[in-house]
Amino acid sequence: MLTQKELNFIIAFKQTQFHRFREIETFAKLCKKLSKQKSQTDNSKSF
């Protein structure tokens, strides 16, 4: 599960036009973390 700080970072990242390389790396890691959580949730619900 993403923390509130991580969620706030994603929201701020999407609203900002220009990014530093480190911000892009962090955004990619958080997106990957979020997609893993969603896929695990989907897998547990399938029969």
N, C-alpha and C positions, 0 to 999 in steps of 0.2 A: 504494500500500500504506500502511496506517495504521501509525504508529509505536507503540511500546509505551506511550508517554505518552498518545497519543490513545486507544488501547484502554482504558487504565486510567481515563481521563476518562469514557468511555462507560459503563463498568461502575459507577463511582462515581455517575454521574448517574442511572442506572436504580435505584440502591439508595437514593437520597436522596429524601425526600418533597417538600421545598420547594427552589425554584431561583431564582437571580437571573436577570434578563433576559439578561445577557451569557453566562451558562452555557447558557441555552436557545439562543441564537444559535450558540454554539460547537457544541453538540450537533447542531443542524440541519445545520451545515456538514459536520461529520464524517459524519453519516448520508448526506448527499448524495454525499460523496467515496467512501464505502464502496459505495453503490449503483451509482455509475458504474463502479467497479472490478469489481463482480460482473457488470454487464451487458456490459462489455468481455470478460470471461472467457467468458461464455455465448456471445457473438457469435463469438468466435474458435473455439469448439468446434463451431459449427453448420456444416452442409454445404450 
